[in-house]
């Protein structure tokens, strides 16, 4: 796994203004291919203190700075200054101490993305505790397992219903001594409880923490088997966020007439959301929380908060694009929209070429076309995101070159990233002004990325977890004894150190003819189609490759309206010949990405979507392939009959 490679060939540093100097990755080659890339750290290592200090450091340095905004019941946003946040953190931390918690105790939080999540995170750290996130969509069994395995002594739920559902399981969680409910005001009650606690006790607890102290146990959602608790330290977070802040300076460091702000709506139970929340507090960038991803809830939050940056996943950017196109089609403007999309894509590609030094940038004609379509199309898309959004940090799965180019041309710079819970978030990210569309960027400063002989991506850096939680072994078991974390993902590095993800090692299919097939490129391409919600490629040990496709009902509803299909019952859409012909064309387009033996020969339209509730998706929208294969085994068999 860690076979020595030839020595590094450093590349010259270059400077892009405005912003700090970027250092192109140093690379190593073996057998004619780039096998390793490394970017030195941009931020010095943190040698003392912990994340618990951040609210108090902010209050000391800039007490009046607005660091968060809190959404009230009536939908209005109230600013929270650094001094106010530190005061609230101090009060809740004192309440936790008053309840008898001792340093190292684990406290679980089960809630959607809301202000109290970040408050509890920092208050627990200030009290010397370890936070354990639980997805609010977790089943009772999953929640009980996490509470048992982590040895959590307290659980904070968002709703009374979540707490009540655990009632029958409580006798199987002997360590759990406290349960609190956010909607019942228990977080505020904790703050009141700590009023009589000595002021200096929180400072004493904070003084006991160091970068190598355990900060959180995040349980991987897991596509197979029981989730594992990833033990992340305060130092892991510092290495991650400090280098991300320095690299992504337009988001976190550039000070302009428009206040920088981030609206967080992805789950804080996931490391991606937690990492960005910590980065915002660290950089004093105004942070807001939106608990719902439903359009009727999220769109008003975006309009009221007006973020400059969004943290998102490809699925959401695809939905925004497809919804905008459907709206244009309903208004008889689809041809204009498609021309605008083509202009934006070409503009984004021209900008990429200019930054890479392989082109002169957009032509005068292209600039004119972009300016023409901006008020007609691009501005409307930006307005749907609040009107001020300039940047989007996108992760979870590859976005794809076409959409990345479109959003760049539409005035939203996309920073694609790749990482795992085990890497405290991003291990690679698109560097500002050096995009390589279709890739997930360079190694995060301070990170080494290596491609093993079988194509697996290996990662080394200070953001890599200490180990996995194993109470039977007495605590934390090292995850990367040789210094390299095996990710389970397959990828490639190009000559300049950009990483491209090609699939999951365990998901690689080998057809009966011996051809290896990576499902991800085909699935990602098809998932971007407006009529497709999810896609799973099958064909392991089969004579050819096939696919299971589920329908995006918003897109299908629009298609039915535009094509006079109102009278066709939804359950009959799976056999509608016109719909199938459209999907066949989409499959044909996807097949252009691969060789003939890797192409999809047959597909089935499923009558139901893949959902987390049915066990077919993880909370982070990844396919649970074994569950899908189990539940749709008869459909798969049908694809290979006749």
Secondary structure per residue as TSV (DSSP state, phi and psi in degrees):
chain	resnum	aa	ss	phi	psi
A	1	X	-	360.0	-41.2
A	2	X	-	-113.0	39.6
A	3	X	-	-56.8	130.7
A	4	X	-	-58.4	142.7
A	5	X	-	-114.7	165.8
A	6	X	-	-56.8	158.7
A	7	X	-	-63.4	157.7
A	8	X	-	-66.0	147.2
A	9	X	B	-111.2	93.7
A	10	X	-	-63.1	142.8
A	11	X	-	-99.8	156.4
A	12	X	-	-68.0	146.3
A	13	X	-	-74.5	151.5
A	14	X	B	-137.3	162.1
A	15	X	-	-126.5	131.4
A	16	X	-	-118.1	126.1
A	17	X	S	-100.7	144.5
A	18	X	S	-83.8	166.9
A	19	X	S	119.6	173.8
A	20	X	S	-74.5	168.8
A	21	X	-	-68.2	136.6
A	22	X	B	-101.6	140.6
A	23	X	-	-113.0	116.9
A	24	X	-	-63.0	142.4
A	25	X	-	-56.2	142.2
A	26	X	E	-81.6	139.1
A	27	X	E	-126.1	155.1
A	28	X	E	-123.1	142.0
A	29	X	E	-116.8	150.1
A	30	X	E	-149.4	130.0
A	31	X	T	55.3	37.4
A	32	X	T	82.7	-0.1
A	33	X	E	-122.5	150.4
A	34	X	E	-72.9	122.7
A	35	X	E	-114.9	-10.2
A	36	X	E	-153.5	144.0
A	37	X	E	-138.0	144.5
A	38	X	E	-145.1	134.5
A	39	X	E	-119.0	125.1
A	40	X	-	-65.5	157.0
A	41	X	-	-63.5	143.7
A	42	X	S	-92.0	-20.6
A	43	X	S	-119.2	142.7
A	44	X	-	-67.7	150.8
A	45	X	-	-67.4	146.3
A	46	X	-	-84.4	124.1
A	47	X	-	-106.4	-8.8
A	48	X	S	-153.0	163.4
A	49	X	-	82.0	-171.7
A	50	X	-	-154.3	177.5
A	51	X	G	-61.0	-26.3
A	52	X	G	-60.5	-22.5
A	53	X	G	-79.0	-19.7
A	54	X	H	-58.7	-48.0
A	55	X	H	-60.0	-36.7
A	56	X	H	-77.4	-35.0
A	57	X	H	-63.9	-41.7
A	58	X	H	-63.7	-42.5
A	59	X	H	-64.3	-32.9
A	60	X	H	-75.4	-40.7
A	61	X	H	-80.1	-39.1
A	62	X	-	-149.1	71.9
A	63	X	T	-58.1	-30.7
A	64	X	T	-91.2	-2.2
A	65	X	S	-67.4	135.9
A	66	X	E	-80.1	115.0
A	67	X	E	-107.5	-21.3
A	68	X	E	-144.1	163.7
A	69	X	E	-129.4	141.2
A	70	X	E	-115.9	129.3
A	71	X	E	-84.2	125.1
A	72	X	-	-85.5	171.0
A	73	X	T	-60.7	-31.2
A	74	X	T	-83.7	4.4
A	75	X	S	92.5	-9.8
A	76	X	-	-78.1	153.3
A	77	X	E	-105.6	133.4
A	78	X	E	-114.1	126.8
A	79	X	E	-71.3	145.6
A	80	X	E	-122.5	120.8
A	81	X	E	-80.8	166.7
A	82	X	H	-58.8	-41.1
A	83	X	H	-65.6	-41.5
A	84	X	H	-66.4	-41.5
A	85	X	H	-65.2	-43.5
A	86	X	H	-60.4	-39.8
A	87	X	H	-63.2	-41.8
A	88	X	H	-68.0	-41.0
A	89	X	H	-60.5	-45.0
A	90	X	H	-59.8	-43.7
A	91	X	H	-66.1	-45.3
A	92	X	H	-69.3	-38.0
A	93	X	H	-60.5	-41.7
A	94	X	H	-63.2	-37.3
A	95	X	H	-64.0	-40.3
A	96	X	H	-64.8	-38.9
A	97	X	H	-66.7	-40.8
A	98	X	H	-62.6	-28.3
A	99	X	T	-77.5	-2.9
A	100	X	T	96.3	10.3
A	101	X	-	-70.3	144.2
A	102	X	-	-115.0	156.2
A	103	X	T	-52.2	135.4
A	104	X	T	95.7	-14.8
A	105	X	-	-61.3	147.0
A	106	X	E	-101.3	134.1
A	107	X	E	-124.1	124.3
A	108	X	E	-94.2	145.6
A	109	X	E	-127.7	124.2
A	110	X	E	-123.2	95.3
A	111	X	-	-160.3	159.2
A	112	X	-	-72.2	-179.4
A	113	X	S	-74.7	107.5
A	114	X	-	-151.1	165.4
A	115	X	H	-53.7	-41.5
A	116	X	H	-60.9	-26.2
A	117	X	H	-61.8	-52.0
A	118	X	H	-66.4	-38.3
A	119	X	H	-60.6	-46.4
A	120	X	H	-66.4	-38.9
A	121	X	H	-54.4	-54.8
A	122	X	H	-72.4	-32.6
A	123	X	H	-67.8	-42.3
A	124	X	H	-61.9	-43.6
A	125	X	H	-62.8	-40.7
A	126	X	H	-64.1	-26.0
A	127	X	T	-90.1	3.9
A	128	X	T	84.1	15.1
A	129	X	-	-95.5	173.4
A	130	X	E	-117.9	125.9
A	131	X	E	-90.2	144.7
A	132	X	E	-127.9	101.3
A	133	X	E	-73.3	142.6
A	134	X	E	-129.0	127.3
A	135	X	-	-59.4	134.1
A	136	X	T	-65.3	-16.5
A	137	X	T	-91.7	2.4
A	138	X	-	-64.5	146.7
A	139	X	-	-72.2	166.3
A	140	X	H	-60.2	-39.9
A	141	X	H	-62.9	-46.6
A	142	X	H	-62.6	-42.0
A	143	X	H	-64.2	-45.5
A	144	X	H	-60.9	-40.0
A	145	X	H	-61.3	-45.6
A	146	X	H	-64.7	-42.4
A	147	X	H	-63.5	-42.3
A	148	X	H	-64.0	-52.7
A	149	X	H	-64.9	-38.8
A	150	X	H	-78.8	-18.7
A	151	X	T	70.0	31.6
A	152	X	-	-60.8	136.7
A	153	X	S	-98.8	-8.7
A	154	X	E	-150.5	152.4
A	155	X	E	-135.7	130.4
A	156	X	E	-110.5	117.2
A	157	X	E	-103.4	162.0
A	158	X	S	-79.9	-39.3
A	159	X	S	-123.1	158.1
A	160	X	H	-66.5	-32.8
A	161	X	H	-63.0	-39.5
A	162	X	H	-62.4	-43.0
A	163	X	H	-65.6	-42.8
A	164	X	H	-64.8	-36.4
A	165	X	H	-61.9	-27.6
A	166	X	T	-82.6	-9.5
A	167	X	G	-47.4	-52.9
A	168	X	G	-63.9	-16.8
A	169	X	G	-98.4	-5.9
A	170	X	G	-63.9	-30.9
A	171	X	G	-70.1	-11.0
A	172	X	G	-98.6	4.3
A	173	X	-	-123.8	73.5
A	174	X	T	-64.3	-24.8
A	175	X	T	-76.9	-19.4
A	176	X	-	-73.8	117.4
A	177	X	-	-111.2	-19.9
A	178	X	E	-135.7	142.5
A	179	X	E	-135.4	128.4
A	180	X	E	-126.2	154.4
A	181	X	E	-125.3	123.2
A	182	X	G	-60.2	-47.0
A	183	X	G	-66.8	-13.2
A	184	X	G	-94.3	5.7
A	185	X	T	78.6	20.5
A	186	X	H	-70.9	-27.3
A	187	X	H	-67.4	-42.4
A	188	X	H	-64.1	-35.5
A	189	X	H	-67.0	-35.0
A	190	X	H	-60.1	-43.9
A	191	X	H	-61.2	-39.6
A	192	X	H	-67.3	-38.2
A	193	X	H	-61.3	-33.3
A	194	X	G	-83.7	3.2
A	195	X	G	-58.9	-34.4
A	196	X	G	-88.7	-2.4
A	197	X	S	-74.9	138.5
A	198	X	-	-54.7	136.7
A	199	X	T	-60.1	-34.2
A	200	X	H	-78.0	-11.7
A	201	X	H	-64.6	-38.6
A	202	X	H	-63.5	-40.7
A	203	X	H	-61.5	-37.8
A	204	X	H	-64.4	-45.8
A	205	X	H	-61.6	-44.1
A	206	X	H	-61.5	-37.5
A	207	X	H	-66.7	-18.3
A	208	X	T	-81.6	-13.2
A	209	X	-	-90.2	149.8
A	210	X	-	-140.4	167.6
A	211	X	T	-55.0	-30.6
A	212	X	T	-89.2	7.5
A	213	X	S	-76.4	140.2
A	214	X	E	-63.5	129.6
A	215	X	E	-103.8	-41.0
A	216	X	E	-155.8	152.0
A	217	X	E	-112.8	111.7
A	218	X	E	-108.5	120.2
A	219	X	E	-86.7	123.4
A	220	X	-	-62.8	140.1
A	221	X	-	-64.9	-32.7
A	222	X	-	71.6	122.6
A	223	X	S	-86.9	-15.7
A	224	X	S	-145.4	150.1
A	225	X	S	69.9	-177.4
A	226	X	S	-75.3	144.7
A	227	X	-	-67.0	150.6
A	228	X	-	-109.1	143.0
A	229	X	E	-84.3	115.2
A	230	X	E	-85.9	120.1
A	231	X	E	-89.7	104.0
A	232	X	E	-106.8	135.3
A	233	X	E	-96.1	168.8
A	234	X	H	-60.2	-37.6
A	235	X	H	-65.6	-35.9
A	236	X	H	-57.7	-45.9
A	237	X	H	-65.9	-41.9
A	238	X	H	-61.1	-45.3
A	239	X	H	-61.3	-38.6
A	240	X	H	-69.6	-58.4
A	241	X	H	-73.9	-35.9
A	242	X	H	-64.4	-40.5
A	243	X	H	-74.2	-34.1
A	244	X	H	-66.1	-39.9
A	245	X	H	-62.3	-44.1
A	246	X	H	-67.0	-40.5
A	247	X	H	-71.1	-47.6
A	248	X	T	-92.3	54.1
A	249	X	H	-60.0	-30.8
A	250	X	H	-61.5	-30.9
A	251	X	H	-82.5	-48.5
A	252	X	H	-100.8	-22.0
A	253	X	T	-121.5	-29.0
A	254	X	-	-66.6	128.8
A	255	X	-	-107.7	115.6
A	256	X	-	-125.7	-174.1
A	257	X	S	-68.1	-20.7
A	258	X	S	-98.8	121.9
A	259	X	-	-61.4	131.3
A	260	X	-	-71.1	138.1
A	261	X	E	-155.5	148.1
A	262	X	E	-128.5	126.0
A	263	X	E	-100.7	117.8
A	264	X	E	-96.3	119.4
A	265	X	-	-127.9	-6.1
A	266	X	S	-77.3	159.0
A	267	X	-	-60.8	133.4
A	268	X	T	-78.6	-7.3
A	269	X	T	-71.8	-15.8
A	270	X	S	-97.3	146.4
A	271	X	H	-62.1	-30.0
A	272	X	H	-58.7	-50.1
A	273	X	H	-67.0	-41.8
A	274	X	H	-63.0	-42.0
A	275	X	H	-60.8	-44.7
A	276	X	H	-69.0	-36.3
A	277	X	H	-61.0	-44.9
A	278	X	H	-64.3	-40.9
A	279	X	H	-61.8	-40.2
A	280	X	H	-65.4	-42.8
A	281	X	H	-64.4	-41.6
A	282	X	H	-61.4	-42.1
A	283	X	H	-93.9	-0.5
A	284	X	T	56.1	49.3
A	285	X	-	-102.1	128.5
A	286	X	E	-57.1	126.7
A	287	X	E	-117.1	133.1
A	288	X	E	-124.6	158.4
A	289	X	E	-122.4	133.7
A	290	X	-	-122.6	118.3
A	291	X	-	-79.0	-15.9
A	292	X	-	-124.8	139.5
A	293	X	-	-94.2	-3.0
A	294	X	S	-67.2	136.4
A	295	X	H	-55.8	-39.6
A	296	X	H	-67.3	-19.3
A	297	X	H	-98.9	-43.4
A	298	X	H	-71.2	-40.7
A	299	X	H	-60.3	-43.3
A	300	X	H	-63.3	-35.7
A	301	X	H	-64.9	-42.2
A	302	X	H	-62.8	-42.0
A	303	X	H	-65.9	-37.7
A	304	X	H	-80.3	-38.7
A	305	X	H	-80.5	-38.0
A	306	X	-	55.6	65.6
A	307	X	-	-71.1	157.0
A	308	X	S	-94.9	-15.8
A	309	X	E	-141.4	142.2
A	310	X	E	-119.1	144.1
A	311	X	E	-102.3	119.9
A	312	X	E	-146.1	179.2
A	313	X	E	-125.8	158.5
A	314	X	H	-54.6	-37.0
A	315	X	H	-54.7	-40.8
A	316	X	H	-72.1	-40.6
A	317	X	H	-65.9	-34.9
A	318	X	H	-64.4	-42.3
A	319	X	H	-64.7	-40.3
A	320	X	H	-61.4	-46.8
A	321	X	H	-62.6	-49.2
A	322	X	H	-65.0	-37.2
A	323	X	H	-66.2	-40.6
A	324	X	H	-64.2	-40.2
A	325	X	H	-67.7	-40.5
A	326	X	H	-63.2	-39.3
A	327	X	H	-64.7	-40.8
A	328	X	H	-64.5	-39.1
A	329	X	H	-65.3	-39.6
A	330	X	H	-62.9	-31.5
A	331	X	T	-91.4	8.1
A	332	X	T	74.8	22.8
A	333	X	-	-119.2	23.4
A	334	X	H	-65.2	-35.3
A	335	X	H	-64.0	-41.2
A	336	X	H	-64.3	-41.0
A	337	X	H	-63.2	-44.6
A	338	X	H	-63.6	-37.1
A	339	X	H	-65.9	-40.3
A	340	X	H	-64.5	-39.5
A	341	X	H	-63.9	-41.3
A	342	X	H	-63.8	-41.9
A	343	X	H	-61.5	-45.4
A	344	X	H	-62.5	-43.1
A	345	X	H	-62.4	-44.9
A	346	X	H	-66.5	-36.1
A	347	X	H	-64.9	-45.1
A	348	X	H	-61.6	-40.9
A	349	X	H	-67.3	-36.5
A	350	X	H	-67.3	-38.1
A	351	X	H	-64.7	-40.3
A	352	X	H	-60.0	-45.2
A	353	X	H	-63.2	-39.4
A	354	X	H	-64.7	-45.2
A	355	X	H	-65.6	-30.7
A	356	X	H	-83.0	-8.0
A	357	X	T	79.2	16.5
A	358	X	S	-107.9	4.7
A	359	X	S	-161.8	169.5
A	360	X	-	-92.4	1.9
A	361	X	-	94.2	-177.2
A	362	X	S	-60.9	139.4
A	363	X	-	-73.6	168.3
A	364	X	H	-60.6	-39.7
A	365	X	H	-65.1	-39.8
A	366	X	H	-68.1	-39.1
A	367	X	H	-62.6	-40.7
A	368	X	H	-64.4	-43.2
A	369	X	H	-63.9	-40.7
A	370	X	H	-64.2	-43.2
A	371	X	H	-62.9	-34.8
A	372	X	H	-66.4	-43.5
A	373	X	H	-84.4	-9.5
A	374	X	I	-58.8	-52.8
A	375	X	I	-71.0	-23.1
A	376	X	I	-82.0	-34.2
A	377	X	I	-130.6	-58.9
A	378	X	I	-64.5	-42.4
A	379	X	H	-64.2	-34.0
A	380	X	H	-66.2	-37.8
A	381	X	H	-66.8	-43.1
A	382	X	H	-64.2	-37.9
A	383	X	H	-64.0	-34.1
A	384	X	H	-64.4	-21.7
A	385	X	T	-99.4	11.7
A	386	X	T	115.0	-16.4
A	387	X	S	95.6	-18.7
A	388	X	-	-116.7	-0.7
A	389	X	-	-64.7	129.1
A	390	X	-	-118.4	-22.8
A	391	X	E	-135.7	152.5
A	392	X	E	-140.4	127.1
A	393	X	E	-94.3	118.1
A	394	X	E	-120.8	129.2
A	395	X	E	-149.8	-174.6
A	396	X	S	103.0	-42.2
A	397	X	S	-163.8	162.9
A	398	X	-	-63.1	137.3
A	399	X	-	-77.0	-37.1
A	400	X	-	100.8	145.0
A	401	X	H	-63.7	-40.6
A	402	X	H	-64.0	-49.0
A	403	X	H	-70.4	-36.3
A	404	X	H	-61.2	-42.5
A	405	X	H	-66.4	-40.6
A	406	X	H	-59.7	-50.7
A	407	X	H	-66.6	-34.1
A	408	X	H	-61.3	-46.5
A	409	X	H	-66.2	-26.2
A	410	X	T	-84.5	1.5
A	411	X	T	97.5	15.1
A	412	X	-	-121.8	113.4
A	413	X	E	-78.6	126.7
A	414	X	E	-99.7	126.2
A	415	X	E	-107.7	100.4
A	416	X	E	-81.6	143.3
A	417	X	E	-135.5	163.1
A	418	X	E	-138.2	136.2
A	419	X	E	-177.1	-176.4
A	420	X	E	-135.4	169.3
A	421	X	G	-55.5	-39.0
A	422	X	G	-65.5	-17.6
A	423	X	G	-107.2	18.8
A	424	X	T	57.4	30.6
A	425	X	E	114.6	-131.9
A	426	X	E	-72.7	134.5
A	427	X	E	-106.5	-23.4
A	428	X	E	-134.9	156.8
A	429	X	E	-159.6	150.4
A	430	X	-	-65.3	123.7
A	431	X	-	-76.2	141.6
A	432	X	T	-55.5	137.0
A	433	X	T	63.8	11.7
A	434	X	-	-135.9	52.0
A	435	X	-	-70.8	149.4
A	436	X	-	-131.8	93.3
A	437	X	T	-56.4	138.0
A	438	X	T	90.5	-4.8
A	439	X	S	-111.5	172.0
A	440	X	-	-106.4	23.8
A	441	X	-	85.6	-160.5
A	442	X	E	-95.6	167.0
A	443	X	E	-58.5	138.3
A	444	X	-	-56.3	138.6
A	445	X	T	-48.8	133.1
A	446	X	T	91.1	6.3
A	447	X	E	-119.8	142.5
A	448	X	E	-111.6	134.7
A	449	X	E	-119.2	128.9
A	450	X	E	-126.3	145.0
A	451	X	E	-106.1	116.9
A	452	X	-	-72.3	172.0
A	453	X	T	-62.1	-26.6
A	454	X	T	-94.5	9.3
A	455	X	S	91.5	-3.9
A	456	X	E	-71.0	141.5
A	457	X	E	-84.3	127.3
A	458	X	E	-114.7	144.4
A	459	X	E	-132.8	139.3
A	460	X	E	-136.6	136.1
A	461	X	E	169.1	168.7
A	462	X	T	-70.8	-13.4
A	463	X	T	-85.8	-7.3
A	464	X	S	-72.7	135.6
A	465	X	-	-54.9	154.7
A	466	X	S	-65.0	-40.4
A	467	X	E	169.3	-171.2
A	468	X	E	-100.7	144.5
A	469	X	E	-74.7	127.4
A	470	X	E	-143.1	92.4
A	471	X	G	-59.8	-30.3
A	472	X	G	-66.2	-28.2
A	473	X	G	-94.5	5.4
A	474	X	T	90.5	14.6
A	475	X	E	141.6	-117.0
A	476	X	E	-103.2	129.3
A	477	X	E	-105.3	126.6
A	478	X	E	-53.5	141.3
A	479	X	S	-98.9	-22.1
A	480	X	-	-141.7	77.4
A	481	X	T	-60.4	-31.3
A	482	X	T	-94.0	8.5
A	483	X	S	89.9	-3.2
A	484	X	-	-120.2	125.9
A	485	X	E	-89.2	122.0
A	486	X	E	-82.1	117.6
A	487	X	E	-84.2	-23.9
A	488	X	E	84.3	-4.2
A	489	X	E	-97.8	152.1
A	490	X	E	-107.1	136.5
A	491	X	E	-158.5	179.9
A	492	X	E	-138.8	146.5
A	493	X	E	-108.3	135.6
A	494	X	-	-91.5	-175.8
A	495	X	T	-63.1	-23.2
A	496	X	T	-102.2	8.4
A	497	X	-	89.9	9.1
A	498	X	-	-78.1	138.2
A	499	X	E	-100.6	135.2
A	500	X	E	-118.6	130.1
A	501	X	E	-90.4	127.6
A	502	X	E	-111.1	-11.3
A	503	X	E	161.1	-178.0
A	504	X	E	-101.5	138.1
A	505	X	G	-57.9	-44.5
A	506	X	G	-74.4	-15.0
A	507	X	G	-96.9	-4.7
A	508	X	-	-61.4	131.7
A	509	X	E	-98.6	143.5
A	510	X	E	-123.7	112.0
A	511	X	-	-69.2	168.9
A	512	X	T	-60.1	-24.6
A	513	X	T	-85.0	1.3
A	514	X	-	89.4	7.7
A	515	X	-	-84.0	128.2
A	516	X	E	-82.9	132.3
A	517	X	E	-128.9	125.7
A	518	X	-	-91.6	116.5
A	519	X	H	-68.6	-31.0
A	520	X	H	-54.7	-49.0
A	521	X	H	-58.6	-41.8
A	522	X	H	-67.4	-44.0
A	523	X	H	-64.7	-44.0
A	524	X	H	-64.2	-40.6
A	525	X	H	-63.7	-47.1
A	526	X	H	-68.6	-36.2
A	527	X	H	-63.5	-23.4
A	528	X	T	-78.2	-8.6
A	529	X	S	-71.6	139.9
A	530	X	T	-64.0	-20.2
A	531	X	T	-97.3	-2.7
A	532	X	E	-111.9	129.6
A	533	X	E	-91.5	-57.4
A	534	X	E	-135.0	157.8
A	535	X	E	-146.3	136.9
A	536	X	E	-130.6	121.4
A	537	X	E	-83.7	134.9
A	538	X	E	-127.0	169.0
A	539	X	-	144.5	8.8
A	540	X	T	-64.1	124.2
A	541	X	T	61.1	25.1
A	542	X	S	-110.5	163.2
A	543	X	S	-70.3	-20.5
A	544	X	S	-156.4	172.7
A	545	X	E	-92.2	138.0
A	546	X	E	-131.0	-179.1
A	547	X	E	-149.2	146.6
A	548	X	E	-103.7	127.9
A	549	X	E	-122.9	134.3
A	550	X	E	-112.1	155.1
A	551	X	E	-94.7	141.9
A	552	X	-	-85.0	108.9
A	553	X	H	-68.6	-28.4
A	554	X	H	-63.4	-46.4
A	555	X	H	-65.4	-40.2
A	556	X	H	-67.2	-39.9
A	557	X	H	-59.3	-43.5
A	558	X	H	-63.8	-43.6
A	559	X	H	-62.1	-42.1
A	560	X	H	-62.9	-40.7
A	561	X	H	-65.2	-40.1
A	562	X	H	-77.6	-18.0
A	563	X	T	-119.8	19.1
A	564	X	T	62.8	35.8
A	565	X	-	-102.8	21.0
A	566	X	T	-57.8	-33.9
A	567	X	T	-80.4	-9.4
A	568	X	S	-81.3	116.4
A	569	X	-	-58.7	144.6
A	570	X	G	-56.6	-36.5
A	571	X	G	-70.2	-16.0
A	572	X	G	-93.5	-4.0
A	573	X	G	-63.3	-28.0
A	574	X	G	-66.2	-16.4
A	575	X	G	-116.4	10.4
A	576	X	-	-69.7	122.8
A	577	X	H	-67.4	-37.4
A	578	X	H	-65.6	-43.2
A	579	X	H	-63.9	-42.4
A	580	X	H	-64.3	-35.9
A	581	X	H	-65.1	-39.2
A	582	X	H	-62.5	-45.2
A	583	X	H	-67.5	-32.7
A	584	X	H	-63.1	-40.5
A	585	X	H	-63.4	-37.2
A	586	X	H	-64.9	-41.4
A	587	X	H	-64.0	-41.2
A	588	X	H	-61.0	-40.2
A	589	X	H	-64.9	-41.7
A	590	X	H	-63.5	-37.2
A	591	X	H	-65.0	-19.7
A	592	X	T	-66.7	-16.0
A	593	X	T	-77.6	-18.5
A	594	X	S	-130.6	173.3
A	595	X	-	-76.7	168.2
A	596	X	G	-56.7	-47.2
A	597	X	G	-64.6	-20.4
A	598	X	G	-93.3	-6.3
A	599	X	S	-78.4	156.0
A	600	X	E	-79.9	119.7
A	601	X	E	-90.8	-37.9
A	602	X	E	-138.3	155.5
A	603	X	E	-145.7	156.5
A	604	X	E	-123.1	137.3
A	605	X	E	-93.6	119.9
A	606	X	-	-85.3	148.1
A	607	X	S	-78.7	-4.8
A	608	X	S	-139.3	154.7
A	609	X	-	-85.6	161.0
A	610	X	-	-80.3	129.1
A	611	X	-	-133.9	160.3
A	612	X	T	-67.0	-37.9
A	613	X	T	-61.0	-37.3
A	614	X	T	-84.9	-0.3
A	615	X	T	84.9	11.5
A	616	X	S	-93.8	-15.4
A	617	X	B	-128.8	148.6
A	618	X	-	-79.6	168.2
A	619	X	T	-59.1	-22.1
A	620	X	T	-97.3	20.9
A	621	X	S	71.9	21.0
A	622	X	-	-90.9	145.9
A	623	X	B	-69.3	135.4
A	624	X	-	-94.2	90.2
A	625	X	H	-63.8	-39.4
A	626	X	H	-63.0	-39.9
A	627	X	H	-66.3	-41.6
A	628	X	H	-63.5	-45.3
A	629	X	H	-62.8	-36.4
A	630	X	H	-67.8	-47.6
A	631	X	H	-77.3	-22.4
A	632	X	T	-120.7	31.6
A	633	X	H	-59.3	-40.7
A	634	X	H	-65.5	-37.5
A	635	X	H	-65.3	-43.1
A	636	X	H	-62.1	-44.4
A	637	X	H	-59.9	-37.3
A	638	X	H	-63.1	-27.8
A	639	X	T	-70.6	-15.1
A	640	X	T	-116.3	16.6
A	641	X	-	-102.7	149.2
A	642	X	-	75.9	360.0
